[in-house]
Amino acid sequence: MVWEDDVMKSNIRLYGPSIDRGLEALSDLVKELGKVYPYGDMIAHIVSTIDPNVDLLTGRMIGGGEFRLGEYDFIVDWQEPPNAEQVRGLIRRIDRALLYTGCRYTITTTD
């Protein structure tokens, strides 16, 4: 059983000019990552290798994400501790999601 405190989180702080559009883009990203595809692990790895834009392995590791008030604007929950490549995969996805919003961000992954 994984307790809420044991879940690793990627904490994202957004910087303007359009934080609202950035939050919307991050919410859409988490919904996209949460989609379940009917692929086995081997096929998911092959698809992710051939087309890095389709990162099925990182997507499976994301447990959800939410807008927060406080120090960070958005928090992504990991279902299990990610390795460095999985965090980098998330960063690539965030970069693409925020590309046309005008937002910049910082990300900190902690347990």
MDTraj code that builds the backbone (N, CA, C; nanometers):
import mdtraj as md
import numpy as np

residues = "MET VAL TRP GLU ASP ASP VAL MET LYS SER ASN ILE ARG LEU TYR GLY PRO SER ILE ASP ARG GLY LEU GLU ALA LEU SER ASP LEU VAL LYS GLU LEU GLY LYS VAL TYR PRO TYR GLY ASP MET ILE ALA HIS ILE VAL SER THR ILE ASP PRO ASN VAL ASP LEU LEU THR GLY ARG MET ILE GLY GLY GLY GLU PHE ARG LEU GLY GLU TYR ASP PHE ILE VAL ASP TRP GLN GLU PRO PRO ASN ALA GLU GLN VAL ARG GLY LEU ILE ARG ARG ILE ASP ARG ALA LEU LEU TYR THR GLY CYS ARG TYR THR ILE THR THR THR ASP".split()
xyz = np.array([
    [0.0836, -0.1176, 0.0000],
    [0.0000, 0.0000, 0.0000],
    [0.0884, 0.1243, 0.0000],
    [0.0566, 0.2209, -0.0831],
    [0.1313, 0.3459, -0.0910],
    [0.0518, 0.4534, -0.0189],
    [0.1136, 0.5131, 0.0803],
    [0.0502, 0.6216, 0.1536],
    [0.0724, 0.7506, 0.0791],
    [-0.0157, 0.8451, 0.0939],
    [-0.0076, 0.9734, 0.0236],
    [0.1276, 1.0403, 0.0451],
    [0.1831, 1.0294, 0.1657],
    [0.3110, 1.0930, 0.1941],
    [0.4273, 1.0228, 0.1246],
    [0.4102, 0.8953, 0.0853],
    [0.5159, 0.8189, 0.0229],
    [0.5214, 0.8387, -0.1282],
    [0.4242, 0.9073, -0.1855],
    [0.4191, 0.9265, -0.3292],
    [0.5166, 1.0365, -0.3679],
    [0.5970, 1.0109, -0.4705],
    [0.6859, 1.1155, -0.5203],
    [0.6033, 1.2150, -0.5994],
    [0.6471, 1.3393, -0.5963],
    [0.5736, 1.4462, -0.6632],
    [0.6712, 1.5313, -0.7437],
    [0.6233, 1.5778, -0.8578],
    [0.6965, 1.6784, -0.9338],
    [0.6194, 1.8085, -0.9158],
    [0.6811, 1.9020, -0.8461],
    [0.6191, 2.0297, -0.8125],
    [0.6573, 2.1326, -0.9175],
    [0.5584, 2.1977, -0.9750],
    [0.5814, 2.2909, -1.0848],
    [0.5383, 2.4311, -1.0436],
    [0.6276, 2.5265, -1.0630],
    [0.5962, 2.6663, -1.0396],
    [0.5969, 2.7354, -1.1757],
    [0.4869, 2.8017, -1.2086],
    [0.4729, 2.8697, -1.3371],
    [0.5063, 3.0176, -1.3237],
    [0.5615, 3.0739, -1.4304],
    [0.5923, 3.2158, -1.4379],
    [0.5257, 3.2708, -1.5632],
    [0.4618, 3.3879, -1.5506],
    [0.3830, 3.4491, -1.6563],
    [0.4584, 3.4697, -1.7852],
    [0.3885, 3.5166, -1.8835],
    [0.2779, 3.6093, -1.8760],
    [0.1399, 3.5456, -1.8646],
    [0.1199, 3.4203, -1.9008],
    [-0.0157, 3.3652, -1.8981],
    [-0.0211, 3.2377, -1.8144],
    [-0.0222, 3.2544, -1.6851],
    [-0.0235, 3.1401, -1.5943],
    [-0.1521, 3.0598, -1.6109],
    [-0.2644, 3.1265, -1.6354],
    [-0.3907, 3.0551, -1.6532],
    [-0.3831, 2.9584, -1.7712],
    [-0.3287, 3.0038, -1.8839],
    [-0.3138, 2.9137, -2.0002],
    [-0.2159, 2.8016, -1.9691],
    [-0.1149, 2.8313, -1.8900],
    [-0.0197, 2.7280, -1.8490],
    [-0.0850, 2.6211, -1.7634],
    [-0.1692, 2.6622, -1.6694],
    [-0.2404, 2.5664, -1.5844],
    [-0.3333, 2.4785, -1.6682],
    [-0.4005, 2.5394, -1.7640],
    [-0.4889, 2.4638, -1.8516],
    [-0.4092, 2.3628, -1.9346],
    [-0.2939, 2.4043, -1.9851],
    [-0.2095, 2.3143, -2.0640],
    [-0.1591, 2.1979, -1.9789],
    [-0.1230, 2.2236, -1.8540],
    [-0.0761, 2.1161, -1.7664],
    [-0.1894, 2.0198, -1.7319],
    [-0.3091, 2.0713, -1.7098],
    [-0.4245, 1.9840, -1.6840],
    [-0.4515, 1.8945, -1.8038],
    [-0.4454, 1.9514, -1.9238],
    [-0.4656, 1.8721, -2.0458],
    [-0.3561, 1.7669, -2.0601],
    [-0.2336, 1.8032, -2.0265],
    [-0.1218, 1.7097, -2.0344],
    [-0.1451, 1.5897, -1.9434],
    [-0.1857, 1.6139, -1.8190],
    [-0.2081, 1.5044, -1.7245],
    [-0.3214, 1.4142, -1.7721],
    [-0.4254, 1.4726, -1.8310],
    [-0.5338, 1.3910, -1.8869],
    [-0.4816, 1.3028, -1.9993],
    [-0.3972, 1.3590, -2.0847],
    [-0.3387, 1.2827, -2.1967],
    [-0.2500, 1.1707, -2.1441],
    [-0.1695, 1.2001, -2.0408],
    [-0.0815, 1.0982, -1.9839],
    [-0.1614, 0.9873, -1.9170],
    [-0.2799, 1.0196, -1.8685],
    [-0.3625, 0.9215, -1.7994],
    [-0.4366, 0.8259, -1.8913],
    [-0.4331, 0.8518, -2.0217],
    [-0.5008, 0.7615, -2.1147],
    [-0.4350, 0.6246, -2.1113],
    [-0.5155, 0.5227, -2.1171],
    [-0.4648, 0.3861, -2.1167],
    [-0.4673, 0.3340, -2.2600],
    [-0.3529, 0.2864, -2.3032],
    [-0.3420, 0.2299, -2.4373],
    [-0.3284, 0.0778, -2.4261],
    [-0.3866, 0.0037, -2.5189],
    [-0.3849, -0.1427, -2.5099],
    [-0.2536, -0.2033, -2.5578],
    [-0.1416, -0.1561, -2.5055],
    [-0.0118, -0.2079, -2.5450],
    [0.0522, -0.2789, -2.4273],
    [0.1272, -0.3833, -2.4554],
    [0.2080, -0.4480, -2.3532],
    [0.3328, -0.3655, -2.3282],
    [0.4081, -0.3997, -2.2258],
    [0.5277, -0.3239, -2.1903],
    [0.6299, -0.3206, -2.3036],
    [0.6518, -0.4335, -2.3697],
    [0.7517, -0.4386, -2.4764],
    [0.7111, -0.3480, -2.5925],
    [0.5857, -0.3540, -2.6323],
    [0.5390, -0.2702, -2.7426],
    [0.5417, -0.1233, -2.7026],
    [0.5050, -0.0932, -2.5788],
    [0.5103, 0.0452, -2.5311],
    [0.6527, 0.0983, -2.5378],
    [0.7499, 0.0155, -2.5009],
    [0.8903, 0.0568, -2.5067],
    [0.9333, 0.0814, -2.6517],
    [0.8939, -0.0068, -2.7425],
    [0.9293, 0.0089, -2.8842],
    [0.8670, 0.1356, -2.9411],
    [0.7386, 0.1580, -2.9123],
    [0.6705, 0.2775, -2.9624],
    [0.7380, 0.4025, -2.9073],
    [0.7725, 0.4034, -2.7794],
    [0.8381, 0.5192, -2.7187],
    [0.9772, 0.5427, -2.7766],
    [1.0456, 0.4346, -2.8141],
    [1.1788, 0.4473, -2.8723],
    [1.1716, 0.5021, -3.0138],
    [1.0764, 0.4526, -3.0927],
    [1.0618, 0.4965, -3.2316],
    [1.0146, 0.6405, -3.2386],
    [0.9170, 0.6757, -3.1582],
    [0.8622, 0.8117, -3.1586],
    [0.8612, 0.8648, -3.0160],
    [0.9662, 0.9396, -2.9759],
    [0.9732, 0.9902, -2.8383],
    [0.8558, 1.0787, -2.7982],
    [0.7798, 1.1304, -2.8954],
    [0.6615, 1.2093, -2.8618],
    [0.5541, 1.1231, -2.7978],
    [0.5590, 0.9914, -2.8213],
    [0.4630, 0.8986, -2.7620],
    [0.5354, 0.8273, -2.6488],
    [0.5311, 0.8835, -2.5309],
    [0.6025, 0.8297, -2.4156],
    [0.5047, 0.7546, -2.3267],
    [0.4721, 0.6325, -2.3666],
    [0.3722, 0.5545, -2.2941],
    [0.4224, 0.5100, -2.1575],
    [0.5521, 0.4862, -2.1452],
    [0.6054, 0.4363, -2.0182],
    [0.5985, 0.5425, -1.9089],
    [0.6383, 0.6650, -1.9388],
    [0.6280, 0.7723, -1.8392],
    [0.4822, 0.7990, -1.8056],
    [0.3956, 0.7972, -1.9071],
    [0.2535, 0.8220, -1.8852],
    [0.1909, 0.7259, -1.7878],
    [0.2309, 0.5995, -1.7923],
    [0.1771, 0.5006, -1.6990],
    [0.2192, 0.5258, -1.5555],
    [0.3314, 0.5938, -1.5387],
    [0.3835, 0.6167, -1.4045],
    [0.3162, 0.7351, -1.3360],
    [0.2483, 0.8202, -1.4123],
    [0.1857, 0.9392, -1.3556],
    [0.0523, 0.9011, -1.2935],
    [0.0365, 0.9327, -1.1657],
    [-0.0871, 0.9007, -1.0956],
    [-0.1919, 1.0104, -1.1050],
    [-0.1515, 1.1275, -1.1453],
    [-0.2449, 1.2391, -1.1560],
    [-0.1730, 1.3695, -1.1347],
    [-0.2476, 1.4750, -1.1468],
    [-0.1917, 1.6073, -1.1268],
    [-0.3026, 1.7032, -1.0905],
    [-0.2658, 1.8096, -1.0233],
    [-0.3690, 1.9031, -0.9819],
    [-0.3123, 2.0423, -0.9606],
    [-0.3981, 2.1394, -0.9790],
    [-0.3692, 2.2790, -0.9500],
    [-0.3655, 2.2949, -0.7991],
    [-0.2702, 2.3697, -0.7501],
    [-0.2590, 2.3935, -0.6070],
    [-0.2385, 2.5405, -0.5788],
    [-0.2894, 2.5857, -0.4685],
    [-0.2590, 2.7193, -0.4181],
    [-0.1428, 2.7049, -0.3221],
    [-0.0500, 2.7933, -0.3266],
    [0.0623, 2.7859, -0.2351],
    [0.1941, 2.8039, -0.3069],
    [0.2960, 2.7363, -0.2567],
    [0.4309, 2.7528, -0.3108],
    [0.4413, 2.7083, -0.4566],
    [0.3709, 2.6009, -0.4931],
    [0.3744, 2.5499, -0.6298],
    [0.2368, 2.5650, -0.6935],
    [0.2346, 2.5825, -0.8253],
    [0.1092, 2.6030, -0.8966],
    [0.0435, 2.4731, -0.9403],
    [0.1251, 2.3706, -0.9647],
    [0.0723, 2.2440, -1.0150],
    [0.1606, 2.1326, -0.9636],
    [0.0985, 2.0219, -0.9252],
    [0.1738, 1.9088, -0.8721],
    [0.1351, 1.7834, -0.9488],
    [0.2367, 1.7102, -0.9951],
    [0.2162, 1.5832, -1.0644],
    [0.2572, 1.4722, -0.9685],
    [0.1668, 1.3768, -0.9455],
    [0.1942, 1.2636, -0.8562],
    [0.2444, 1.1442, -0.9365],
    [0.3489, 1.0807, -0.8879],
    [0.4022, 0.9589, -0.9488],
    [0.3455, 0.8387, -0.8744],
    [0.3115, 0.7333, -0.9463],
    [0.2586, 0.6125, -0.8836],
    [0.3689, 0.5314, -0.8175],
    [0.4892, 0.5403, -0.8720],
    [0.6061, 0.4768, -0.8119],
    [0.7244, 0.5678, -0.8373],
    [0.8318, 0.5541, -0.7610],
    [0.9452, 0.6457, -0.7781],
    [1.0006, 0.6397, -0.9209],
    [1.0105, 0.7547, -0.9860],
    [1.0617, 0.7576, -1.1228],
    [1.2140, 0.7572, -1.1247],
    [1.2709, 0.7110, -1.2362],
    [1.4152, 0.7261, -1.2535],
    [1.4407, 0.8578, -1.3266],
    [1.5651, 0.8912, -1.3471],
    [1.5999, 1.0204, -1.4082],
    [1.5417, 1.0329, -1.5489],
    [1.5439, 0.9261, -1.6266],
    [1.4919, 0.9319, -1.7637],
    [1.3413, 0.9555, -1.7650],
    [1.2700, 0.8996, -1.6698],
    [1.1252, 0.9214, -1.6625],
    [1.0934, 1.0657, -1.6239],
    [1.1701, 1.1238, -1.5348],
    [1.1503, 1.2648, -1.4997],
    [1.1825, 1.3518, -1.6207],
    [1.2890, 1.3176, -1.6921],
    [1.3229, 1.3926, -1.8140],
    [1.2126, 1.3786, -1.9185],
    [1.1500, 1.2608, -1.9266],
    [1.0376, 1.2422, -2.0180],
    [0.9221, 1.3341, -1.9826],
    [0.8935, 1.3464, -1.8531],
    [0.7888, 1.4387, -1.8093],
    [0.8253, 1.5818, -1.8449],
    [0.9504, 1.6189, -1.8242],
    [0.9946, 1.7549, -1.8561],
    [0.9769, 1.7833, -2.0048],
    [1.0120, 1.6866, -2.0903],
    [0.9921, 1.7058, -2.2350],
    [0.8453, 1.7281, -2.2669],
    [0.7586, 1.6524, -2.2009],
    [0.6144, 1.6680, -2.2245],
    [0.5648, 1.8043, -2.1759],
    [0.6141, 1.8486, -2.0609],
    [0.5760, 1.9803, -2.0088],
    [0.6257, 2.0896, -2.1030],
    [0.7497, 2.0763, -2.1513],
    [0.8029, 2.1745, -2.2458],
    [0.7100, 2.1897, -2.3660],
    [0.6657, 2.0776, -2.4221],
    [0.5760, 2.0824, -2.5389],
    [0.4396, 2.1400, -2.5018],
    [0.3884, 2.1036, -2.3840],
    [0.2558, 2.1511, -2.3423],
    [0.2545, 2.3026, -2.3219],
    [0.3639, 2.3581, -2.2718],
    [0.3690, 2.5007, -2.2404],
    [0.4263, 2.5858, -2.3538],
    [0.4670, 2.5233, -2.4619],
    [0.5379, 2.5918, -2.5697],
    [0.4673, 2.7182, -2.6177],
    [0.3378, 2.7119, -2.6431],
    [0.2662, 2.8258, -2.7006],
    [0.1845, 2.9054, -2.5971],
    [0.2072, 2.8789, -2.4693],
    [0.1322, 2.9516, -2.3670],
    [0.2041, 3.0786, -2.3228],
    [0.3329, 3.0872, -2.3474],
    [0.4115, 3.2005, -2.2992],
    [0.4655, 3.1783, -2.1592],
    [0.4257, 3.0681, -2.0957],
    [0.4697, 3.0381, -1.9585],
    [0.6098, 2.9784, -1.9572],
    [0.6795, 3.0115, -1.8528],
    [0.8034, 2.9436, -1.8186],
    [0.7777, 2.8745, -1.6850],
    [0.8648, 2.7806, -1.6486],
    [0.8382, 2.7065, -1.5254],
    [0.9669, 2.6561, -1.4633],
    [0.9552, 2.6174, -1.3377],
    [1.0589, 2.5397, -1.2704],
    [0.9906, 2.4130, -1.2199],
    [1.0684, 2.3074, -1.2093],
    [1.0153, 2.1803, -1.1616],
    [1.1104, 2.1226, -1.0584],
    [1.0524, 2.0690, -0.9513],
    [1.1285, 2.0046, -0.8451],
    [1.0600, 1.8727, -0.8137],
    [1.1331, 1.7618, -0.8245],
    [1.0738, 1.6309, -0.7938],
    [1.1261, 1.5861, -0.6584],
    [1.0322, 1.5568, -0.5675],
    [1.0658, 1.5199, -0.4311],
    [0.9805, 1.4027, -0.3849],
    [1.0220, 1.3405, -0.2771],
    [0.9383, 1.2341, -0.2186],
    [0.8712, 1.2818, -0.0938],
])
top = md.Topology()
chain = top.add_chain()
for i, resn in enumerate(residues, 1):
    res = top.add_residue(resn, chain, resSeq=i)
    for name in ("N", "CA", "C"):
        top.add_atom(name, md.element.get_by_symbol(name[0]), res)
traj = md.Trajectory(xyz[None], top)
